[in-house]
Amino acid sequence: MSIAAVILAAGQGTRMKSERPKVLHTVGGKPMVVRAVETAEKIGAQRLVVVVGHGAEAVTEAVRGRAEIVLQAQQLGTGHALLQAADLLRGASDLVVVLYADMPLLRPETLRELIAAQRAEAAGGLAMLTVTLADPRGFGRVVRAADGSVAAIVEETECTPEQRAIRELNAGVYVFDSAWLWQALPRIQPKSKGEYYLTDLIEIAVADGRRVIGVEVSDPEEVIGVNTRVHLAEAEAILRRRINEQHMLNGVTLIDPATTYIEESVQIGADTIIYPNVQLRGETVIGKRCVIESNSLIADSRIGDDCHIKASVIEGATLEDRVEIGPFGHLRQGAYLCEGVHLGNFGEVKNARLGRKTRVGHFSYIGDAEIGEDVNIGAGTITVNYDGVRKHKTIIGDHAFIGCDSLLIAPVVIADHARTAAGAVVTRDVPPHHIAVGVPARMRELKPPEPPEAHEG
């Protein structure tokens, strides 16, 4: 069985009141049209077509390389939109799945159920998704025949009083027999405004003697269509709840799920505790037994086990196990903190590697640097890495001690067991067992510590 999927993404979405095409508004960090493409990919669609119209260039760019694109130059209804894919897909598959790009909560499992219902119909009928809601929200009513099949879809404006009382509604997701679909589509007649509607295919199928199978979705939230910013926020909240529930079932503690924002690409280890007002984004991986305190934002980063992060921003960084940061730390792209590193409050690290058990005091900036193991970097230390033209590197060896308010003018090397005095401005390399003192710093040899005096017992 071969499957083609057609995603309808041509509408303008005027109720969004936005210059951006509606289907490019994001839910859970991804444009809605990208979510629709991912859903189609997960059901194994061998051919995937996106019908674009309003904002065609931007929508095409969002799905480039993942779908074929056809243009609906004039928005003449959903039936007309699907017809634009006919030349590409005629004879290319057994089934055609049709869905909308503005339904970001639709699950692949639901589409698989709909496909199975269509396949079970011996006469090769069509299957459509329905939903029962207390508030019909203007959707077309599903009228059932005596045998349980769908006899018609009646738009709300055309309903009789009896039909208006129906609460089973058309969700707008279909599975068609491909051969029948492409010969039936041109038979749709335009409405008074010249538009062609997919819902008319139900009447055509019934007239052709084909059964229309209505599959009621078990979770009505799946078929929420986004037409306004209110709907967008509603979909965002539902998706966030789904994601958070799955993490909690996997052993993660979320103290307040309602204020915890986790994108679905994020991975979190068991026994990690997430405090309120935390945002976890992108390709972030967090290990086991971590504590992420309130007001932290972590994006595209890898966090090891047993780390403790307090109210800090971490972007494109890597932390090994047992790292402590914050409060108010900032790790930027390329920061790599080895096991047991401590970064104090208001510390910032960019494109730098900090060795095992190194400690960075508060109000310090470490950029374009290679820091050894067991280094103490005092408060207010700055690696002066930019000369106005190029970035330069600072290297600090193992067991070095950097005094408070030191300025390290890169390129510079602070050797193993070297030191800088408080307030030193270091413009040249510091040899092992030397201390840099003053402005500009002068080198003095460090005397080995004298052994403690012996006391008579």
LUMMAR-920149 format. One record per residue (C-alpha): x, y, z; residue in three letters. Coordinates in steps of 0.25 Angstrom, whole numbers, plus 2048, in hexadecimal, padded with zeros to 3 digits. Layout:
// residues N
XYZALA
...
// end
This chain:
// residues 457
800800800MET
80680D7FCSER
80281A802ILE
8028297FDALA
7FF834807ALA
7FB842803VAL
7FC84D80DILE
7F385980ALEU
7FB86680EALA
7F6871804ALA
7ED87980DGLY
7F0887811GLN
7EB88681FGLY
7E6894820THR
7E089282EARG
7EF891833MET
7F189F830LYS
7FF89C82CSER
80889F820GLU
80E891822ARG
80688681BPRO
7FE87F825LYS
804871824VAL
812877827LEU
80D87B835HIS
81487283FTHR
80E868849VAL
818861852GLY
82486884BGLY
82086383DLYS
818869832PRO
80B863830MET
80D85E822VAL
81A857827VAL
812850831ARG
80884B826ALA
81484781EVAL
81A83F829GLU
80C83882CTHR
80B83481DALA
81982E81EGLU
81682682ALYS
80B81F823ILE
81481B818GLY
80F82380DALA
818820801GLN
81482D7FAARG
81183A801LEU
80B8467FBVAL
809854801VAL
7FF85D7FAVAL
80486C7FCVAL
7FD8797F9GLY
7FE885802HIS
80D887806GLY
81187C7FCALA
82087F7FCGLU
82187F80BALA
81987280DVAL
82186B802THR
82E86F809GLU
829869817ALA
82685B811VAL
83185B806ARG
83784E803GLY
82C84780BARG
820848802ALA
81C84B7F4GLU
8158597F2ILE
80985D7E9VAL
80486B7E8LEU
7F586F7EAGLN
7F687C7E3ALA
7E88807E6GLN
7E287B7F3GLN
7D58757EDLEU
7D286B7F9GLY
7D785E7FETHR
7D38567F2GLY
7DA85F7E9HIS
7E685E7F2ALA
7E784F7F1LEU
7E584F7E2LEU
7F28567E1GLN
7F98497E5ALA
7F28417DBALA
7FD8417D0ASP
80783D7DALEU
8008327E1LEU
7F682C7D7ARG
7FA81D7D6GLY
80581F7E0ALA
7FF8187EDSER
7F480F7F2ASP
7EF8197FCLEU
7EF8287FEVAL
7EF82E80CVAL
7EA83D80CVAL
7EC845819LEU
7EE85481CTYR
7FB85B820ALA
7F486382BASP
7F0856834MET
7FD85583CPRO
7F884B846LEU
7F484083DLEU
7FB833840ARG
801829836PRO
7F981E83EGLU
7EC82483ATHR
7F082582CLEU
7F481682CARG
7E6813832GLU
7DF81A827LEU
7E781381CILE
7E4806822ALA
7D5809822ALA
7D680D813GLN
7DE800810ARG
7D37F8817ALA
7C87FD80DGLU
7C87F3802ALA
7C27FC7F8ALA
7CD8067F9GLY
7C5811800GLY
7CB81D807LEU
7CD81F816ALA
7CC82D81DMET
7CF83182BLEU
7C4837833THR
7C383D841VAL
7B883F84BTHR
7B884D852LEU
7AE85485BALA
7B1861853ASP
7B185E844PRO
7B986B841ARG
7B286C834GLY
7B785E82FPHE
7AF856825GLY
7A684C82BARG
7A883D828VAL
79B836824VAL
79B827826ARG
79481D81EALA
78C811824ALA
798808822ASP
7A181182AGLY
7A881781DSER
7A982681AVAL
79E82A811ALA
7A1839810ALA
7A8845816ILE
79F851818VAL
7A585E81AGLU
7A0866826GLU
79A87181ETHR
792866816GLU
78D85E822CYS
77F85B825THR
77C85C834PRO
77D84D836GLU
78B84D82FGLN
78F859837ARG
78E851844ALA
79884783FILE
7A5848846ARG
7AD83E83EGLU
7B5847835LEU
7BE846829ASN
7CD84782DALA
7D284981FGLY
7DC83D81EVAL
7D9833813TYR
7DF82680EVAL
7DB8237FFPHE
7DC8187F5ASP
7E681F7ECSER
7E081A7DEALA
7D281F7E3TRP
7D782C7E8LEU
7DE8317DCTRP
7D282E7D3GLN
7C88337DDALA
7CE8417E0LEU
7CB8477D3PRO
7BC8447D6ARG
7BB84E7E1ILE
7B385A7DDGLN
7B68687E2PRO
7AE86F7ECLYS
7A887D7EBSER
7B58837EDLYS
7BD87B7E3GLY
7C38727EEGLU
7C58637EDTYR
7C385B7FBTYR
7C984D7FELEU
7BD84A806THR
7B58497F9ASP
7BD83C7F7LEU
7B4835802ILE
7A88377F9GLU
7AF8337EDILE
7B48267F4ALA
7A68237F9VAL
7A08257EBALA
7AB81C7E5ASP
7A68117EFGLY
7B38127F8ARG
7B2811807ARG
7B881D80EVAL
7BE81881BILE
7BD822827GLY
7C8820832VAL
7C682883EGLU
7D282D844VAL
7D4828853SER
7DB835857ASP
7D4842852PRO
7E084A855GLU
7E7844849GLU
7DF84B83FVAL
7DF859844ILE
7E1862838GLY
7E986E83AVAL
7E387B834ASN
7E688583FTHR
7F1889849ARG
7E7883854VAL
7E787684DHIS
7F687684BLEU
7F887885AALA
7ED86D85DGLU
7F5863854ALA
80286785BGLU
7FD865868ALA
7F7857864ILE
80485385ELEU
80C85786AARG
80384F873ARG
80584386AARG
81584486BILE
815847879ASN
80C83B87DGLU
815832875GLN
82283787CHIS
81B83588AMET
817827886LEU
826825883ASN
82A829891GLY
82D838890VAL
82784189BTHR
82184D896LEU
81D8568A2ILE
81385E89AASP
81085888CPRO
807864888ALA
81386E888THR
81E864883THR
821865874TYR
82785986DILE
82885785EGLU
82684985AGLU
834847855SER
83A848863VAL
83E83C86AGLN
83F83B87AILE
844830883GLY
83D82A88EALA
83C83189CASP
84083F896THR
83884A89DILE
833855895ILE
82E86289CTYR
82386C897PRO
82687588CASN
83186D885VAL
83286C876GLN
83986186FLEU
83A862860ARG
84085C854GLY
849850854GLU
84C850863THR
84F84486BVAL
84F84487AILE
855839882GLY
85083288FLYS
84E83889CARG
850846898CYS
84985289EVAL
84585D895ILE
84086989DGLU
836874899SER
83987E88EASN
843875887SER
843874878LEU
84B869871ILE
84B868862ALA
85385E859ASP
85C859865SER
86084C86BARG
86084C87AILE
866840882GLY
86183988EASP
86083F89CASP
86184E897CYS
85B85989EHIS
857866896ILE
85287289DLYS
84A87D895ALA
85487C889SER
85487D87AVAL
85B871873ILE
85C872864GLU
86486885BGLY
86C863867ALA
87185686DTHR
87285387BLEU
878846881GLU
87384088EASP
87284789BARG
873855895VAL
86D86189DGLU
86986E897ILE
86387B89CGLY
85B8818A0PRO
85B88A893PHE
86588388CGLY
86688487CHIS
86C879874LEU
86D87D865ARG
870875859GLN
87C86B85AGLY
87D86C869ALA
88285E86FTYR
88385C87ELEU
88984F882CYS
88584788EGLU
88484E89CGLY
88585C896VAL
87F86889EHIS
87B875897LEU
8778808A1GLY
86C88A8A0ASN
86C893894PHE
87788B88EGLY
87888A87EGLU
87F880876VAL
880880866LYS
88887685DASN
890871869ALA
894864870ARG
89586487FLEU
89C858885GLY
89884F890ARG
89585589DLYS
898863898THR
89186E8A0ARG
88D87C89AVAL
8898878A3GLY
87E8908A1HIS
87D89C897PHE
88889588ESER
88989387FTYR
890888879ILE
890888869GLY
89888185FASP
8A087A86AALA
8A686D86EGLU
8A686B87DILE
8AD85F884GLY
8A9857890GLU
8A785C89EASP
8A986A89AVAL
8A38758A3ASN
89F88289CILE
89C88D8A5GLY
8908978A4ALA
8908A1899GLY
89A89A890THR
89989D881ILE
8A0897876THR
8A28A286CVAL
8A089A85FASN
89D8A5855TYR
8A68AF84FASP
89C8B6846GLY
8A08AD83AVAL
8A289E83FARG
89F89584BLYS
8AB890852HIS
8AC88485CLYS
8B088486BTHR
8B6877870ILE
8B787487FILE
8BE868884GLY
8BA85E88FASP
8BA86389EHIS
8BC87189AALA
8B687C8A3PHE
8B088989CILE
8AE8948A6GLY
8A289D8A7CYS
8A08A889CASP
8AB8A2893SER
8AB8A6885LEU
8B189C87CLEU
8B58A386EILE
8B4898864ALA
8BC89185EPRO
8C288D86BVAL
8C6880872VAL
8C587F881ILE
8CE872884ALA
8CB86788EASP
8CC86B89CHIS
8CD87A898ALA
8C688589FARG
8C189389CTHR
8BF89D8A8ALA
8B28A58AAALA
8B18B08A0GLY
8BC8AB897ALA
8BC8AF888VAL
8C38A3881VAL
8C98A6874THR
8D389B872ARG
8D488D876ASP
8D6889885VAL
8E087D887PRO
8DD872890PRO
8DF87589FHIS
8DF88489CHIS
8D588F8A0ILE
8D189B897ALA
8CF8A889FVAL
8CB8B689CGLY
8C78BE88FVAL
8CD8BA886PRO
8D18AD88DALA
8DF8AA891ARG
8E389C894MET
8E88978A1ARG
8ED8898A5GLU
8E48828AFLEU
8EC87D8BBLYS
8E886F8BFPRO
8E086F8CDPRO
8E986D8D9GLU
8E68618E1PRO
8DF8638EEPRO
8E78658FAGLU
8E9859903ALA
8E485A911HIS
8E985291DGLU
8DF849923GLY
// end
